[in-house]
Amino acid sequence: MLDILILLVLVAGIVLVTARWKVSPVLALLGAALLGAFAYRIPVADIVTTITTAFGGTLGNIGLVILFGTMIGVLLERSGAAIAMAEALIRLIGTRFPTLTMTVIGFFVSIPVFCDSGYVILNSLRKAITLRTGVSTLATSVALMTGLYATHTLVPPTPGPLAAASNLGVENLGLLIGIGLPVAAVAALAGMLYANRFLHTKLPPITTGGDDMDTPEAEQTYEELRAGYGRLPHAFAAFMPILVPLLLICFGSIAKLPGRPFGEGVPFEIIGFVGTPVIALMLGLVVAASLLRGNGKLDTFNSQIDEAIRVSAPILLITAAGAAFGAVLAASPLMDVLGDSLSGLGIGLAVPFLIAAALKTAQGSSTVAMVTTSALVAPLLDSIGLGSTMGATLSVLAVGAGAMVVSHANDSYFWVVSRLSGIPVATAYRSLTVATAIEGTAAFAAIYVLGLFLL
């Protein structure tokens, strides 16, 4: 019982210092790892080795994958490729069903682009579709928000799923992508259906008193935003930086299946090499770089890569710090206690989902929730019946589903959506927060059903 109490104190401490006092999650996780090592009486001579080995090993395993994925996302954002993808999907789907259009756009754009950035980029497009179709701003906002959120937490190469996969020992990213995409589609569909209830809801005016935020300053129109990018990339070229690495990773996974579908020898070695996540994303980066236009392309490329490095650095460090915290827990007697307790409950995939949901709701960051939860759960997989490759893969997705539940005032994404869309805070709680709860629950329901057949 004491071991469990120590864990609760450590997790509560992480939430308190990150959410209330705004301490960096990196320091919070490393501090929890150090305090936990002493509290669990790990030999002093082993503490530093345990922390640094897990920290460095995680950076070595997943660091370049997160870095290259972030670089692709920044290049797509800055080159106008995200707008080009959105326009292509509008031509394909049309504007007859605006919530479906916004959901699908968000679903694809957020595979490489962070959901916060994706909403900022696509908000002017959302406003244009809202005006063109005459539906409520609230409906299109919820649809875009949930569409972006679905792939942000469930489909690599977004950093959250990558970090969780690393912590849980999932090396087959092709399998994770192949299962994650349909699960994310279920989550996005649930978000879209919920958005439809607001099709004719008129928003109340935003007030400046209480907890409501001021009305945002005048923004660019969609036409002004589009013109700012100059000539947009062709739609096919815009999708290629996403499709190339995803397809290569999937082919690489298929090539390694028993029976060797692509044969042995040189073809197997080539497909296996280019299907390695690091190489696949590196090739995707090369394709993304080809989207840059105009004079000074090299300077533009260098500046955007520098930006991507600045964006990815905190994520890399949070992921590594979370792994260090998890390594300390794995070396403690806590795992035997939890394993015995949880194995008797028979709730399996609900364990990572509920822990991630609790952490997400408490401290706001989906990425921190995914990193911390996966580090906590990793040593427990065998004891809760999820030690197989498929079990670990579904656990990553369960963590991602939990990391959607729920977005509210301590989540930056909540404020990005509500502020840019002009949604009063009280209304945002009743719509955006509820939407993320529904979306995350729907995702977990799909994962649970898959588990009945695949585990």
C-alpha positions as a printed NumPy array, in Angstrom:
array([[  0.   ,   0.   ,   0.   ],
       [  2.88 ,   2.362,   0.767],
       [  4.349,   1.794,  -2.695],
       [  1.068,   2.783,  -4.352],
       [  0.778,   5.843,  -2.11 ],
       [  4.281,   6.939,  -3.171],
       [  3.242,   6.625,  -6.836],
       [  0.121,   8.714,  -6.266],
       [  2.169,  11.414,  -4.531],
       [  4.708,  11.452,  -7.372],
       [  2.041,  11.707, -10.08 ],
       [  0.144,  14.362,  -8.117],
       [  3.41 ,  16.268,  -7.773],
       [  4.016,  16.144, -11.534],
       [  0.513,  17.463, -12.179],
       [  0.795,  20.185,  -9.523],
       [  4.139,  21.633, -10.567],
       [  3.365,  21.524, -14.305],
       [ -0.247,  22.708, -14.229],
       [ -0.262,  25.141, -11.318],
       [  3.303,  26.416, -11.123],
       [  4.129,  26.015, -14.838],
       [  7.375,  24.14 , -14.147],
       [  8.81 ,  22.451, -17.246],
       [  7.531,  18.858, -17.61 ],
       [ 11.157,  17.805, -18.225],
       [ 12.225,  18.981, -14.772],
       [  9.038,  17.639, -13.192],
       [  9.557,  14.155, -14.625],
       [ 13.263,  14.052, -13.824],
       [ 12.57 ,  15.31 , -10.306],
       [  9.898,  12.64 ,  -9.849],
       [ 12.343,  10.011, -11.117],
       [ 14.999,  11.073,  -8.602],
       [ 12.607,  11.34 ,  -5.665],
       [ 10.968,   8.074,  -6.622],
       [ 14.304,   6.301,  -6.73 ],
       [ 15.013,   7.304,  -3.123],
       [ 11.441,   6.647,  -1.97 ],
       [ 11.481,   3.138,  -3.45 ],
       [ 14.879,   2.455,  -1.916],
       [ 16.692,   1.764,  -5.172],
       [ 20.417,   1.34 ,  -4.385],
       [ 22.123,   4.724,  -4.505],
       [ 24.836,   3.402,  -6.801],
       [ 22.159,   2.423,  -9.383],
       [ 20.023,   5.575,  -9.367],
       [ 22.023,   7.719, -11.791],
       [ 22.682,   4.798, -14.12 ],
       [ 18.995,   3.866, -14.215],
       [ 17.924,   7.427, -15.054],
       [ 20.631,   8.268, -17.594],
       [ 20.472,   4.925, -19.393],
       [ 16.732,   5.233, -19.959],
       [ 17.041,   8.909, -20.89 ],
       [ 19.803,   8.357, -23.441],
       [ 18.378,   5.118, -24.785],
       [ 15.046,   6.729, -25.537],
       [ 16.663,   9.631, -27.382],
       [ 18.659,   7.126, -29.407],
       [ 15.619,   5.008, -30.248],
       [ 13.061,   7.653, -31.085],
       [ 14.867,  11.018, -31.229],
       [ 15.557,  11.181, -34.968],
       [ 12.07 ,   9.907, -35.813],
       [ 10.442,  12.718, -33.818],
       [ 12.904,  15.261, -35.211],
       [ 12.334,  14.354, -38.872],
       [  8.568,  14.125, -38.356],
       [  8.524,  17.615, -36.859],
       [ 10.635,  18.953, -39.723],
       [  8.168,  17.583, -42.267],
       [  5.297,  19.197, -40.389],
       [  6.951,  22.623, -40.284],
       [  7.807,  22.512, -44.005],
       [  4.236,  21.535, -44.897],
       [  2.919,  24.342, -42.737],
       [  5.239,  27.045, -44.059],
       [  5.138,  26.042, -47.734],
       [  1.354,  26.258, -47.975],
       [  1.07 ,  22.496, -48.514],
       [ -1.423,  22.211, -45.652],
       [ -3.688,  24.734, -47.405],
       [ -3.199,  22.881, -50.714],
       [ -4.234,  19.6  , -49.08 ],
       [ -7.289,  21.258, -47.572],
       [ -8.371,  22.732, -50.913],
       [ -7.908,  19.382, -52.629],
       [-10.147,  17.712, -50.068],
       [-12.753,  20.458, -50.497],
       [-12.775,  19.808, -54.251],
       [-13.193,  16.105, -53.573],
       [-15.844,  16.301, -50.839],
       [-17.402,  19.664, -51.598],
       [-19.069,  21.991, -49.115],
       [-22.476,  20.355, -49.049],
       [-21.562,  18.67 , -45.766],
       [-19.357,  21.258, -44.045],
       [-18.715,  19.3  , -40.843],
       [-17.589,  16.261, -42.851],
       [-15.328,  18.466, -44.952],
       [-13.707,  20.059, -41.905],
       [-13.313,  16.709, -40.153],
       [-11.571,  15.088, -43.123],
       [ -9.304,  18.105, -43.636],
       [ -8.277,  18.078, -39.981],
       [ -7.799,  14.297, -40.027],
       [ -5.188,  14.403, -42.802],
       [ -3.45 ,  17.671, -41.956],
       [ -2.77 ,  16.64 , -38.341],
       [ -0.841,  13.497, -39.265],
       [  2.358,  15.534, -39.641],
       [  1.256,  18.941, -38.269],
       [  0.569,  19.62 , -34.571],
       [ -3.149,  20.071, -33.906],
       [ -2.609,  23.559, -32.437],
       [ -0.721,  24.727, -35.525],
       [ -3.167,  22.94 , -37.794],
       [ -6.105,  24.823, -36.317],
       [ -4.329,  28.167, -36.674],
       [ -3.533,  27.399, -40.321],
       [ -7.001,  26.129, -41.209],
       [ -9.136,  28.551, -39.204],
       [ -9.515,  31.035, -42.059],
       [-10.533,  28.196, -44.353],
       [-13.04 ,  27.039, -41.729],
       [-14.505,  30.547, -41.544],
       [-14.822,  30.695, -45.338],
       [-16.687,  27.374, -45.448],
       [-18.888,  28.465, -42.542],
       [-19.911,  31.634, -44.371],
       [-20.388,  29.813, -47.672],
       [-22.675,  27.135, -46.205],
       [-24.501,  29.221, -43.608],
       [-23.98 ,  26.761, -40.759],
       [-22.929,  27.66 , -37.24 ],
       [-19.348,  28.558, -36.388],
       [-19.639,  26.191, -33.442],
       [-20.359,  23.196, -35.688],
       [-17.388,  23.727, -37.996],
       [-15.112,  24.521, -35.04 ],
       [-15.961,  21.284, -33.232],
       [-15.598,  19.294, -36.457],
       [-12.172,  20.746, -37.267],
       [-10.973,  20.465, -33.676],
       [-11.895,  16.795, -33.347],
       [-10.652,  15.905, -36.819],
       [ -7.24 ,  17.324, -35.966],
       [ -7.231,  15.729, -32.52 ],
       [ -7.938,  12.216, -33.812],
       [ -4.703,  11.705, -35.74 ],
       [ -2.698,  13.954, -33.41 ],
       [ -2.961,  11.417, -30.585],
       [ -3.29 ,   8.153, -32.506],
       [ -1.206,   8.153, -35.702],
       [  2.593,   8.488, -36.067],
       [  4.671,  10.455, -36.967],
       [  2.997,  12.808, -34.484],
       [  5.359,  12.849, -31.457],
       [  2.841,  11.675, -28.831],
       [  2.13 ,   8.259, -30.394],
       [  5.819,   7.877, -31.251],
       [  6.851,   8.518, -27.653],
       [  4.246,   6.095, -26.317],
       [  5.332,   3.463, -28.845],
       [  8.944,   3.862, -27.757],
       [  8.112,   3.533, -24.061],
       [  5.908,   0.498, -24.649],
       [  8.448,  -1.247, -26.891],
       [  6.406,  -1.098, -30.104],
       [  8.916,  -1.296, -32.966],
       [  6.457,  -2.114, -35.748],
       [  5.215,   1.378, -36.593],
       [  3.587,   0.058, -39.755],
       [  1.24 ,  -2.029, -37.634],
       [  0.588,   0.939, -35.352],
       [ -0.25 ,   3.172, -38.336],
       [ -2.392,   0.479, -39.96 ],
       [ -4.541,   0.061, -36.839],
       [ -4.296,   3.67 , -35.695],
       [ -5.795,   5.164, -38.857],
       [ -9.158,   3.333, -38.663],
       [ -9.356,   3.924, -34.909],
       [ -8.69 ,   7.622, -35.51 ],
       [-11.39 ,   7.58 , -38.203],
       [-13.9  ,   6.25 , -35.644],
       [-12.884,   8.993, -33.205],
       [-13.159,  11.69 , -35.881],
       [-16.558,  10.371, -36.979],
       [-17.817,  10.565, -33.404],
       [-16.58 ,  14.148, -33.187],
       [-18.264,  15.038, -36.481],
       [-21.61 ,  13.522, -35.444],
       [-21.464,  15.515, -32.227],
       [-20.597,  18.664, -34.195],
       [-23.738,  18.212, -36.288],
       [-25.935,  18.971, -33.287],
       [-24.619,  22.554, -33.435],
       [-25.323,  23.149, -37.14 ],
       [-27.856,  25.874, -36.382],
       [-26.643,  27.015, -32.957],
       [-26.064,  30.748, -32.743],
       [-23.113,  31.735, -30.571],
       [-23.692,  34.215, -27.752],
       [-21.413,  37.268, -27.758],
       [-18.082,  37.029, -25.98 ],
       [-17.873,  39.149, -22.85 ],
       [-14.731,  40.572, -21.314],
       [-15.642,  39.91 , -17.704],
       [-15.166,  36.851, -15.565],
       [-13.188,  34.046, -17.141],
       [-14.119,  34.883, -20.706],
       [-11.381,  35.988, -23.03 ],
       [-11.383,  39.137, -25.095],
       [-12.569,  38.914, -28.654],
       [ -9.538,  38.29 , -30.871],
       [ -8.291,  41.043, -33.059],
       [ -9.306,  41.113, -36.699],
       [ -7.792,  38.184, -38.531],
       [ -6.815,  37.604, -42.116],
       [ -9.514,  36.537, -44.494],
       [ -8.998,  33.188, -46.165],
       [ -8.125,  34.919, -49.421],
       [ -5.452,  37.019, -47.674],
       [ -4.03 ,  33.965, -45.943],
       [ -3.881,  32.018, -49.179],
       [ -2.291,  34.903, -51.05 ],
       [  0.409,  35.12 , -48.393],
       [  1.76 ,  31.739, -49.479],
       [  2.094,  32.762, -53.12 ],
       [  1.604,  29.909, -55.557],
       [  0.492,  26.852, -53.616],
       [  2.036,  23.434, -54.276],
       [  0.08 ,  21.002, -56.435],
       [ -2.209,  18.818, -54.319],
       [ -0.397,  15.616, -55.283],
       [  2.949,  17.109, -54.274],
       [  1.438,  18.446, -51.038],
       [  0.306,  14.976, -49.928],
       [  3.553,  13.21 , -50.861],
       [  5.595,  14.165, -47.746],
       [  2.92 ,  12.407, -45.678],
       [  2.231,   9.452, -47.951],
       [  5.831,   8.563, -48.797],
       [  7.022,   7.832, -45.241],
       [  3.725,   6.224, -44.193],
       [  3.749,   3.871, -47.175],
       [  7.445,   3.057, -46.803],
       [  7.012,   2.231, -43.113],
       [  4.008,   0.017, -43.901],
       [  5.828,  -1.759, -46.749],
       [  8.827,  -2.266, -44.501],
       [  6.6  ,  -3.905, -41.901],
       [  4.916,  -6.118, -44.507],
       [  8.303,  -7.204, -45.876],
       [  9.266,  -8.601, -42.479],
       [  6.141, -10.73 , -42.098],
       [  6.584, -14.51 , -41.979],
       [  6.699, -15.837, -45.51 ],
       [  8.529, -12.73 , -46.731],
       [  5.852, -11.341, -49.173],
       [  8.453,  -9.303, -51.085],
       [ 10.988, -12.123, -51.221],
       [ 14.461, -12.456, -49.78 ],
       [ 17.863, -11.092, -50.773],
       [ 18.402,  -7.62 , -52.169],
       [ 14.707,  -6.636, -52.556],
       [ 14.052,  -7.558, -48.915],
       [ 17.085,  -5.608, -47.734],
       [ 16.181,  -2.506, -49.774],
       [ 12.531,  -2.442, -48.67 ],
       [ 13.543,  -3.156, -45.089],
       [ 16.083,  -0.314, -45.161],
       [ 13.853,   2.39 , -46.683],
       [ 10.972,   1.168, -44.499],
       [ 12.935,   1.9  , -41.333],
       [ 11.114,   4.846, -39.709],
       [ 14.211,   7.056, -39.609],
       [ 15.01 ,   6.513, -43.296],
       [ 11.355,   6.744, -44.372],
       [ 10.92 ,  10.081, -42.602],
       [ 14.234,  11.328, -43.942],
       [ 12.988,  10.61 , -47.472],
       [  9.715,  12.331, -46.587],
       [ 11.751,  15.36 , -45.513],
       [ 13.501,  15.396, -48.9  ],
       [ 10.101,  15.353, -50.625],
       [  8.836,  18.131, -48.309],
       [ 11.899,  20.261, -49.111],
       [ 11.021,  20.068, -52.801],
       [  7.846,  22.066, -52.055],
       [  9.833,  25.23 , -51.295],
       [  9.621,  27.811, -54.065],
       [ 11.059,  31.17 , -55.012],
       [ 14.459,  32.706, -54.434],
       [ 16.551,  31.909, -51.409],
       [ 15.17 ,  28.395, -51.017],
       [ 18.246,  27.262, -49.12 ],
       [ 17.922,  30.086, -46.582],
       [ 14.211,  29.357, -46.212],
       [ 14.898,  25.666, -45.725],
       [ 17.562,  26.34 , -43.112],
       [ 15.367,  28.751, -41.139],
       [ 12.441,  26.323, -41.136],
       [ 14.654,  23.435, -40.05 ],
       [ 15.94 ,  25.611, -37.2  ],
       [ 12.34 ,  26.262, -36.201],
       [ 11.558,  22.544, -36.312],
       [ 14.532,  21.819, -34.059],
       [ 13.275,  24.399, -31.543],
       [  9.79 ,  22.869, -31.659],
       [ 10.973,  19.272, -31.309],
       [ 13.58 ,  19.82 , -28.584],
       [ 11.092,  20.085, -25.677],
       [  9.185,  17.049, -26.957],
       [ 12.381,  14.991, -27.192],
       [ 13.412,  15.952, -23.688],
       [  9.94 ,  15.303, -22.231],
       [  9.888,  11.89 , -23.896],
       [ 13.329,  10.989, -22.539],
       [ 12.505,  12.302, -19.054],
       [  9.302,  10.27 , -19.055],
       [ 11.282,   7.173, -19.958],
       [ 13.654,   7.868, -17.066],
       [ 10.692,   8.127, -14.676],
       [  9.331,   4.875, -16.065],
       [ 12.683,   3.141, -15.641],
       [ 12.749,   4.082, -11.964],
       [  9.245,   2.692, -11.495],
       [ 10.195,  -0.478, -13.35 ],
       [ 13.151,  -0.981, -11.004],
       [ 10.973,  -0.511,  -7.92 ],
       [  8.839,  -3.068,  -6.047],
       [  5.773,  -1.091,  -7.132],
       [  5.397,  -3.055, -10.352],
       [  4.852,  -6.347,  -8.555],
       [  2.22 ,  -4.76 ,  -6.326],
       [  0.367,  -3.119,  -9.224],
       [  0.724,  -6.175, -11.409],
       [ -0.908,  -8.404,  -8.811],
       [ -3.687,  -5.878,  -8.183],
       [ -4.512,  -5.05 , -11.81 ],
       [ -4.22 ,  -8.574, -13.181],
       [ -7.016,  -9.658, -10.859],
       [ -9.343,  -6.926, -12.148],
       [ -9.238,  -8.164, -15.739],
       [ -9.692,  -4.682, -17.242],
       [ -6.705,  -4.884, -19.613],
       [ -6.763,  -2.025, -22.103],
       [ -8.809,   0.136, -19.744],
       [ -5.703,   0.558, -17.559],
       [ -3.673,   2.722, -19.994],
       [ -6.829,   4.509, -21.151],
       [ -7.985,   5.528, -17.671],
       [ -4.512,   6.57 , -16.485],
       [ -3.955,   8.707, -19.598],
       [ -7.428,  10.251, -19.285],
       [ -6.81 ,  11.138, -15.642],
       [ -3.431,  12.709, -16.393],
       [ -4.704,  14.569, -19.46 ],
       [ -7.658,  16.02 , -17.572],
       [ -5.494,  16.976, -14.613],
       [ -2.569,  18.688, -16.332],
       [ -3.755,  19.515, -19.87 ],
       [ -0.982,  18.334, -22.189],
       [ -1.783,  15.313, -24.349],
       [  1.903,  14.679, -25.033],
       [  2.84 ,  14.737, -21.337],
       [ -0.108,  12.452, -20.564],
       [  0.986,   9.984, -23.246],
       [  4.636,  10.004, -22.196],
       [  3.896,   9.638, -18.479],
       [  1.197,   6.997, -18.914],
       [  3.235,   4.848, -21.282],
       [  6.185,   5.015, -18.881],
       [  3.923,   3.95 , -16.002],
       [  2.228,   1.149, -17.908],
       [  5.23 ,  -0.351, -19.725],
       [  6.367,  -2.618, -16.86 ],
       [  2.77 ,  -3.773, -16.303],
       [  1.946,  -5.023, -19.801],
       [  2.671,  -8.686, -19.105],
       [  0.742,  -8.746, -15.848],
       [ -2.394,  -7.2  , -17.4  ],
       [ -2.301,  -9.495, -20.426],
       [ -0.916,  -7.013, -22.965],
       [  2.649,  -8.256, -23.294],
       [  2.31 ,  -9.411, -26.919],
       [  3.167,  -7.247, -29.933],
       [ -0.53 ,  -6.675, -30.616],
       [ -1.219,  -6.001, -26.945],
       [  1.483,  -3.345, -26.78 ],
       [  0.257,  -1.78 , -30.041],
       [ -3.313,  -1.531, -28.79 ],
       [ -1.983,  -0.152, -25.499],
       [ -0.324,   2.718, -27.39 ],
       [ -3.676,   3.503, -28.99 ],
       [ -5.478,   3.227, -25.642],
       [ -3.02 ,   5.754, -24.224],
       [ -3.725,   8.04 , -27.196],
       [ -7.477,   7.71 , -26.715],
       [ -7.123,   8.596, -23.044],
       [ -4.966,  11.597, -23.937],
       [ -7.989,  13.184, -25.674],
       [-10.131,  13.088, -22.509],
       [-10.767,  15.909, -21.812],
       [ -9.604,  19.251, -23.202],
       [-10.491,  22.169, -20.952],
       [ -8.992,  25.328, -19.456],
       [ -5.559,  23.841, -18.682],
       [ -5.063,  22.746, -22.309],
       [ -3.565,  25.229, -24.775],
       [ -5.537,  23.607, -27.608],
       [ -8.797,  24.506, -25.853],
       [ -7.814,  28.165, -25.906],
       [ -6.532,  28.081, -29.486],
       [ -9.861,  26.739, -30.732],
       [-12.161,  28.829, -28.542],
       [-10.279,  32.096, -29.078],
       [ -9.755,  31.837, -32.835],
       [-13.345,  30.715, -33.357],
       [-14.838,  33.385, -31.105],
       [-16.505,  30.845, -28.801],
       [-17.298,  32.106, -25.269],
       [-15.639,  30.074, -22.542],
       [-18.896,  28.807, -21.024],
       [-20.036,  27.6  , -24.442],
       [-16.619,  26.068, -25.097],
       [-16.925,  23.945, -21.954],
       [-20.324,  22.677, -23.105],
       [-19.164,  21.928, -26.647],
       [-15.393,  21.569, -27.097],
       [-14.75 ,  19.822, -23.78 ],
       [-17.675,  17.447, -24.241],
       [-16.578,  16.748, -27.827],
       [-13.132,  15.582, -26.715],
       [-14.684,  13.341, -24.063],
       [-16.955,  11.739, -26.667],
       [-14.113,  11.42 , -29.165],
       [-11.7  ,   9.787, -26.738],
       [-14.378,   7.402, -25.452],
       [-15.342,   6.412, -29.012],
       [-11.694,   5.751, -29.843],
       [-11.315,   3.521, -26.798],
       [-14.52 ,   1.656, -27.669],
       [-13.074,   0.868, -31.105],
       [ -9.78 ,  -0.238, -29.517],
       [-11.605,  -2.442, -27.021],
       [-13.589,  -4.161, -29.796],
       [-10.387,  -4.734, -31.783],
       [ -8.845,  -6.235, -28.662],
       [-11.637,  -8.819, -28.471],
       [-10.596, -10.156, -31.869],
       [ -6.843,  -9.498, -31.969],
       [ -5.688, -10.393, -28.452]])
